[in-house]
């Protein structure tokens, strides 16, 4: 099924999109979503029960921006929303994940079994939790403009749009870089993260992760997965490369170049299946969206709000996708 005649591409957000009780307004009122969340928590065992408790809590025991909460809960919400869209009869032509969203995309496409991916996500976050404190800084600038400010510690962690680049690194050097950028007139803001994702500072924590990926079965995707790391559809070689998957926390995310590759194949209905509308704001800058030949549909509200707001936004998206009453 397509949305209004356009092929559907699911966009699955990553670090920085998380917030307290993200998508919790859909649980348990939207049974397919609730069942998929429960499936993830069950696959994560005892840690899954702690994750469920913090996800539904107004005041989580572990802060939502901590890697042991943000990453597995983003993975769970992205996956569950993807499953919900599939239950409506929508058959995406492509999936594009940002950061941990690529793991959710890989599961939805059948590359990994959920139970295997859940264990790998938990292994990843346990490793990253032991890394030194770090962070991420979004800057309204191109990577070229930021070159004079980069160092061995502070690097480009993500290219999200033509003039939205995210820097990453240890707290001290990142703070210093941020001060210099602001003094020089750049607009900057910290991304909600307590880790320096997509920077070399996480390389020591990722040692040994490839061995965990190497023993997990993988399959060819049922749906094309456009990688924000390679900026192209995943190949058989990518899928079979354990070091590719294990290196995601260190490698830069090149979301915009990956989006350009996706859109070069034609117009799409771009459906953001995750918390917030961060990716929707980015893709609205794409020329195909600006001229109206491609469209953007977020499944959840732009900002945290009451539970009913989650359901209202989802219902509106379902109508646009032609799902109607099957949204529940």
C-alpha positions in Angstrom: 0.0 0.0 0.0 1.2 3.6 -0.7 0.2 6.9 0.8 -1.8 8.9 -1.8 -0.1 7.1 -4.7 3.4 7.7 -3.3 5.7 4.9 -2.1 6.2 5.1 1.7 9.6 5.5 3.3 9.7 5.0 7.1 12.1 7.3 8.9 13.3 6.0 12.3 14.9 8.6 14.6 17.7 8.2 17.0 19.6 9.9 19.9 18.2 13.4 20.7 14.6 12.5 19.9 14.0 10.8 23.3 11.8 12.3 26.0 10.1 11.1 29.2 7.1 8.9 28.4 7.7 9.1 24.6 4.7 7.4 22.9 3.4 6.2 26.2 0.0 7.7 25.4 -0.4 4.8 22.9 0.0 2.1 25.6 -2.2 0.2 26.1 -4.9 2.0 24.0 -3.3 1.0 20.7 -3.0 -2.8 21.1 -0.6 -3.5 18.1 1.8 -0.9 19.4 1.5 -2.1 23.0 2.1 -5.7 22.0 5.3 -4.7 20.0 6.7 -2.8 22.9 6.0 -5.7 25.2 7.8 -8.0 22.7 10.9 -5.8 22.9 10.8 -5.7 26.7 10.4 -9.5 26.9 13.3 -10.0 24.6 15.4 -7.8 26.9 14.7 -10.0 30.0 15.1 -8.5 33.4 16.5 -5.2 32.0 13.3 -5.0 29.9 11.2 -4.8 33.0 13.2 -2.0 34.3 13.0 -0.2 31.0 9.2 -0.6 30.9 8.9 0.9 34.4 11.1 3.9 33.5 9.4 4.3 30.2 5.9 4.6 31.8 7.1 6.7 34.8 6.7 10.5 35.1 10.0 10.5 37.0 12.2 7.6 35.7 14.7 6.1 38.1 17.4 6.4 35.4 17.3 9.7 33.5 15.9 9.3 29.9 19.1 10.9 28.4 21.3 8.2 29.9 22.5 5.8 27.3 21.0 2.8 29.1 17.5 4.4 28.7 17.6 6.6 25.6 19.0 4.0 23.2 17.0 0.9 24.1 13.8 2.9 24.5 14.3 4.6 21.1 14.9 1.3 19.5 11.7 -0.1 21.1 9.5 2.8 20.2 10.8 3.0 16.6 10.3 -0.8 16.2 6.8 -0.7 17.7 5.6 2.2 15.6 7.0 0.5 12.5 5.1 -2.7 13.4 2.0 -0.6 13.8 2.3 1.0 10.3 2.8 -2.5 8.8 -0.4 -3.6 10.6 -2.3 -1.0 8.7 -1.4 -2.7 5.5 1.2 -0.2 4.5 4.2 -1.8 2.8 7.1 0.6 2.8 9.3 0.8 -0.2 12.3 1.8 2.0 13.4 2.4 5.6 15.9 5.0 6.7 17.1 5.1 10.3 19.1 7.7 12.2 21.7 6.3 14.6 20.0 3.6 16.8 17.0 3.9 14.4 19.1 1.9 11.8 19.0 -1.1 14.2 15.2 -0.8 14.4 15.0 -0.5 10.6 17.1 -3.6 10.2 14.8 -5.6 12.4 11.7 -4.3 10.6 13.3 -5.3 7.3 14.1 -8.8 8.6 17.9 -8.5 8.7 17.9 -9.4 12.4 15.4 -11.3 14.5 14.0 -9.0 17.3 15.3 -11.3 20.1 18.8 -11.1 18.7 18.8 -7.4 18.1 17.4 -6.7 21.6 20.4 -8.5 23.1 22.8 -6.7 20.8 21.3 -3.3 21.7 21.7 -4.1 25.4 25.2 -5.2 24.9 26.0 -1.9 23.1 24.5 0.3 25.8 26.3 -1.5 28.6 29.6 -0.9 26.8 28.8 2.7 26.1 27.7 3.4 29.7 31.3 2.7 30.8 32.7 5.3 28.4 33.8 8.8 29.7 31.2 11.6 29.8 30.6 13.3 26.5 28.0 15.0 24.4 26.8 16.3 21.1 26.4 19.9 19.8 24.1 20.8 16.9 25.5 23.7 14.9 23.8 25.7 12.1 26.7 25.3 9.7 28.2 23.1 7.0 30.9 20.6 7.9 33.3 22.7 5.7 32.6 25.8 7.8 33.3 23.8 11.0 36.6 22.3 9.9 38.8 25.0 11.7 37.1 24.0 15.0 37.6 20.3 14.8 40.2 18.4 16.6 41.2 14.8 17.6 38.6 15.0 20.3 35.7 17.0 18.7 34.6 15.6 15.4 31.6 15.7 13.0 29.1 13.2 14.5 26.2 13.8 12.1 25.3 15.6 8.9 21.6 16.1 9.3 20.8 18.8 6.7 22.8 21.1 4.4 23.4 23.5 7.3 22.8 21.4 10.3 25.9 19.6 11.5 26.3 17.8 14.9 29.7 17.8 16.6 30.5 15.1 19.2 33.2 14.5 21.7 34.2 14.6 25.4 32.5 17.2 27.6 35.4 19.5 28.2 36.7 19.8 24.6 33.1 20.0 23.3 32.3 22.9 25.7 35.4 24.8 24.6 34.5 24.3 21.0 31.0 25.5 21.6 32.2 28.7 23.3 34.5 29.4 20.3 31.7 28.8 17.8 29.3 31.1 19.7 32.0 33.8 19.9 32.3 33.6 16.2 28.6 34.0 15.6 27.5 30.4 15.1 24.1 29.2 16.5 24.6 26.1 18.6 22.6 23.9 20.9 23.4 20.8 22.9 21.7 17.6 21.8 20.1 15.7 24.6 22.8 13.1 25.2 25.2 12.2 28.0 27.5 10.3 25.6 29.7 11.5 22.7 27.9 9.4 20.1 29.5 9.0 16.7 33.0 10.0 17.8 36.3 8.3 18.4 35.9 8.6 22.2 33.6 5.6 22.1 35.9 3.4 20.1 37.5 1.8 23.3 34.0 0.9 24.6 33.1 -0.8 21.3 36.0 -3.2 21.3 34.7 -6.7 21.3 31.3 -5.8 20.1 32.0 -7.2 16.6 32.4 -10.6 18.1 28.9 -10.4 19.5 27.5 -9.4 16.1 29.5 -12.1 14.3 27.6 -15.0 15.9 24.1 -13.6 15.2 22.3 -14.8 12.0 21.5 -12.1 9.4 19.3 -12.2 6.3 18.8 -10.2 3.2 16.3 -7.3 3.9 12.7 -7.7 2.7 12.6 -4.0 2.3 15.5 -1.7 1.2 17.3 -0.2 4.2 19.0 3.0 3.3 22.0 3.3 5.7 22.9 6.7 7.2 26.4 5.3 7.6 27.1 4.2 4.0 24.5 6.7 2.5 23.2 3.8 0.2 21.0 0.8 0.5 22.6 -1.9 2.7 24.4 -4.5 0.6 25.0 -8.2 1.3 28.5 -7.2 2.3 27.3 -4.6 4.7 24.9 -6.9 6.3 27.4 -9.7 6.8 30.1 -7.3 8.2 30.0 -7.6 12.0 32.4 -4.6 12.3 30.0 -2.4 10.3 27.2 -2.9 12.9 29.5 -2.8 15.9 31.0 0.5 14.7 27.8 2.4 14.5 28.3 4.3 17.8 31.7 5.5 16.5 31.0 6.2 12.9 29.4 9.6 11.8 25.7 9.6 10.8 25.2 11.0 7.3 21.5 11.3 7.4 21.1 14.0 4.7 23.3 12.3 2.1 21.4 9.0 2.7 18.1 10.9 2.3 19.4 12.4 -1.0 20.2 8.9 -2.2 16.7 7.7 -1.3 15.0 10.7 -2.9 17.1 10.4 -6.1 14.9 7.3 -6.8 11.7 9.4 -6.9 9.2 11.1 -4.7 8.0 9.5 -1.4 5.6 9.8 1.4 8.1 10.2 4.3 6.6 8.8 7.5 8.5 9.5 10.8 8.0 6.5 13.0 9.4 7.6 16.3 9.2 10.2 19.0 9.1 13.9 18.2 9.3 15.4 14.7 13.0 16.1 14.4 13.4 14.1 11.2 10.2 15.6 9.8 11.7 19.1 10.3 14.8 18.1 8.5 13.2 16.4 5.5 10.9 19.3 5.0 14.0 21.2 3.8 14.4 18.7 0.9 13.6 20.3 -2.5 11.0 17.5 -3.3 9.1 18.3 -0.2 9.3 22.0 -0.6 7.9 21.8 -4.1 5.1 19.5 -2.9 5.8 16.4 -4.9 6.9 14.5 -1.7 5.1 14.7 1.6 6.0 14.2 5.3 3.8 12.5 7.9 4.9 12.3 11.6 3.2 9.7 13.7 3.7 11.5 17.1 3.6 15.1 18.3 6.4 17.5 17.9 6.7 18.0 21.7 5.9 16.0 24.8 2.3 16.5 25.9 -0.7 14.7 27.4 -1.4 11.1 26.5 -4.3 12.0 24.3 -2.1 14.1 22.1 -0.1 11.0 21.1 -3.3 9.3 20.0 -4.7 12.3 18.2 -1.5 12.8 16.2 -1.4 9.1 15.4 -5.0 9.0 14.2 -4.4 12.0 11.9 -1.4 10.2 10.4 -3.4 7.0 10.0 -6.0 8.9 8.0 -3.4 10.4 5.7 -2.0 6.9 5.2 -5.4 5.5 4.4 -5.5 3.3 7.5 -8.7 4.9 8.9 -10.2 3.0 11.8 -7.5 0.4 11.7 -5.2 2.9 13.5 -6.0 1.0 16.6 
